[in-house]
Amino acid sequence: MNHLRRLGNQISIPIHTDSDGYLGRECPVPECLGYFKVTPGTGIKAPAPGVCLYCGHSGDNNTFFTQEQIEYARSVEVRRITHAVHADLKSFEFEQKPRGMFGIGVNMKLSRSAPQPIRYYRERELETHVVCDHCTLRFAIYGVFAGARIAACTTRCRSSPRTSSGQTRAQLGREFRPEGEEFLPGRGQHA
């Protein structure tokens, strides 16, 4: 059982960013389940809890994985475990050839079945890409002005405003600007 033992008690499975450097996140609150993306390494560098950009729920970052990311990680985990179990059971194979005139032969061979399929996923495309001018967190959400209220970009940046649906970019002030737009200091407007 060496192969299974080598896996240890925990299996680490990396979740990769999309081609634009974003990592999908999903609010763990059943009434929300809002999907958004963040760019790891942006924002305040100190460890901080994750925050839903729609409902404001704050919690451990490990609770913000998307269902697709969880399914992917489970499928990778099951494949690694079944591969290790198969390798360990393979060591028990034997063949006892028949002996004598009425000898009986016995053997045990383990046949290989199809490997556990990996449930790959792709991060969703979102409408609005935003950079917080305060903490530089780069994130993407479904329509910043379409019904969702942005809580602080994370609890790392408590001074970011909360907005409700219908607010304009000028009302957002200097805290949030759509990515790629230049902020005009002192005017609260974007170019």
C-alpha positions in Angstrom: 0.0 0.0 0.0 2.9 2.3 -0.6 1.4 4.2 -3.5 -1.7 5.2 -1.5 0.4 5.9 1.6 2.5 8.3 -0.4 -0.5 10.4 -1.2 -0.8 11.3 2.5 -3.8 12.7 4.3 -4.2 15.7 2.0 -4.0 16.1 -1.7 -3.2 19.6 -3.1 -4.8 20.5 -6.4 -3.9 23.8 -8.0 -6.7 25.9 -9.4 -5.3 27.9 -12.3 -6.3 31.4 -13.5 -7.9 32.0 -16.9 -6.0 33.5 -19.8 -6.6 37.0 -18.5 -5.1 36.2 -15.0 -8.5 36.0 -13.2 -9.6 33.3 -10.8 -13.3 32.6 -10.5 -14.9 33.0 -7.1 -18.5 32.1 -5.9 -20.3 33.4 -2.9 -21.0 30.5 -0.5 -24.3 32.1 0.7 -27.1 30.0 -0.8 -29.3 33.0 -1.4 -26.5 34.8 -3.4 -24.1 32.3 -5.1 -22.8 35.4 -7.0 -20.0 34.6 -9.4 -17.1 37.1 -9.8 -13.4 36.9 -10.6 -10.3 38.3 -9.0 -6.7 38.5 -10.1 -4.5 36.9 -7.4 -1.7 39.1 -6.2 -3.6 42.3 -6.7 -5.1 44.3 -3.8 -3.7 44.4 -0.3 -1.0 41.8 0.2 -1.8 40.9 3.8 -3.9 37.8 4.4 -7.5 38.8 4.5 -10.9 37.0 4.2 -12.7 36.9 0.9 -15.8 39.1 0.4 -18.6 38.6 -2.0 -18.8 41.5 -4.4 -22.6 41.3 -4.6 -23.9 40.6 -1.1 -20.9 41.6 1.0 -20.6 38.2 2.8 -17.2 37.9 4.4 -15.5 34.5 5.0 -12.4 32.3 4.6 -11.1 32.4 1.0 -11.3 28.6 0.9 -15.1 28.9 1.0 -15.3 31.0 -2.3 -14.4 28.2 -4.7 -16.9 27.7 -7.6 -18.9 24.5 -8.0 -17.0 23.9 -11.2 -13.6 24.2 -9.4 -14.8 21.8 -6.7 -15.9 19.3 -9.2 -12.6 19.6 -11.1 -10.6 19.1 -7.8 -12.7 16.1 -6.8 -12.2 14.4 -10.2 -8.4 14.9 -10.0 -8.4 13.6 -6.5 -10.4 10.5 -7.4 -8.1 9.8 -10.3 -5.0 10.1 -8.2 -6.5 7.8 -5.5 -7.8 5.2 -7.9 -4.4 5.2 -9.7 -2.6 4.7 -6.3 -5.0 1.9 -5.3 -4.6 0.2 -8.6 -0.8 0.3 -8.4 -0.9 -1.1 -4.8 -3.3 -3.9 -5.8 -1.1 -4.7 -8.8 1.6 -5.8 -6.4 -0.7 -8.6 -5.2 -0.9 -10.2 -8.6 0.3 -13.8 -8.8 0.2 -16.9 -11.0 0.4 -20.5 -9.6 0.9 -22.9 -12.5 -0.8 -26.3 -12.4 1.5 -29.1 -11.1 1.1 -32.8 -11.7 -1.5 -34.7 -13.7 -4.5 -33.2 -12.0 -3.0 -29.9 -10.8 -5.0 -26.8 -10.5 -3.6 -23.5 -11.5 -4.6 -20.2 -9.9 -3.8 -16.7 -10.9 -4.9 -13.2 -10.1 -4.4 -10.5 -12.6 -5.6 -6.9 -12.3 -6.9 -5.4 -15.5 -6.8 -1.7 -16.1 -10.1 0.1 -16.5 -10.6 3.5 -18.1 -9.2 6.2 -15.9 -11.5 8.4 -14.0 -12.4 11.4 -16.3 -11.2 14.8 -15.3 -14.0 17.4 -15.1 -12.3 20.3 -16.7 -13.8 23.8 -16.4 -13.5 27.2 -17.9 -14.0 30.5 -16.0 -17.0 32.4 -17.2 -16.8 35.6 -19.2 -17.9 38.7 -17.2 -19.1 42.1 -18.4 -17.3 44.6 -16.2 -13.6 44.6 -15.3 -12.8 46.9 -12.4 -9.7 48.0 -10.6 -10.0 49.4 -7.1 -8.1 52.7 -6.9 -7.6 52.2 -3.2 -6.1 48.7 -2.9 -5.5 48.0 -6.6 -7.6 44.8 -6.5 -8.4 43.8 -10.1 -11.7 42.0 -10.4 -14.6 41.3 -12.8 -18.3 41.1 -12.1 -21.6 40.9 -13.9 -22.7 44.4 -14.7 -21.5 46.8 -12.0 -24.6 49.0 -12.6 -27.1 46.2 -13.2 -28.8 45.5 -9.9 -25.8 44.1 -8.0 -24.4 46.1 -5.1 -20.7 46.1 -4.8 -19.6 45.7 -1.2 -16.1 46.7 -0.4 -13.9 45.1 -3.1 -12.7 43.0 -0.2 -12.6 43.5 3.5 -9.0 44.5 2.8 -10.3 47.7 1.5 -13.0 48.9 3.9 -13.0 52.4 2.5 -14.4 51.3 -0.9 -18.0 52.5 -1.3 -21.0 50.4 -1.4 -23.1 51.1 -4.4 -26.7 50.2 -5.2 -28.2 49.7 -8.6 -28.6 52.8 -10.7 -25.5 54.6 -9.6 -23.4 56.2 -12.3 -19.7 56.1 -12.6 -19.5 59.6 -11.3 -21.5 58.5 -8.2 -18.9 55.8 -7.7 -16.3 58.5 -7.1 -12.7 57.5 -7.3 -13.0 54.1 -5.6 -13.9 52.0 -8.6 -13.1 52.6 -12.3 -13.7 50.2 -15.1 -10.4 48.6 -16.2 -8.6 50.6 -18.9 -10.3 53.9 -18.2 -8.3 56.7 -16.9 -9.5 58.4 -13.7 -9.5 62.2 -13.7 -8.5 63.2 -10.1 -10.7 65.7 -8.4 -13.6 65.4 -10.8 -14.9 62.0 -9.8 -15.3 61.1 -13.4 -13.6 58.8 -15.9 -12.2 59.6 -19.3 
